[in-house]
């Protein structure tokens, strides 16, 4: 292999592929990540009893409107809360 081929063909292609992989991984993580501050806020609301199974959808709407949580993470947090609240409710029913 000629050094000119390496420097002007192989190396730029390798850098381009590396850059594309980084961009794809970044966008894939961006969709599924939830800020830890958002989770801490939700956790505090659940511990104080402010956030319950009956009002979690409305509470999440209020948090989005106040800018405490991002609108992009609204659905993900809603699904997680719904599952965790259902699991907690099933655990309470099974212990009774």
HELIX and SHEET records of a PDB file:
HELIX    1   1 UNK A    3  UNK A    5  1                                   3    
HELIX    2   2 UNK A    6  UNK A   10  3                                   5    
HELIX    3   3 UNK A   11  UNK A   32  1                                  22    
HELIX    4   4 UNK A   36  UNK A   48  1                                  13    
HELIX    5   5 UNK A   56  UNK A   66  1                                  11    
HELIX    6   6 UNK A   71  UNK A   73  5                                   3    
HELIX    7   7 UNK A   74  UNK A   95  1                                  22    
END                                                                             
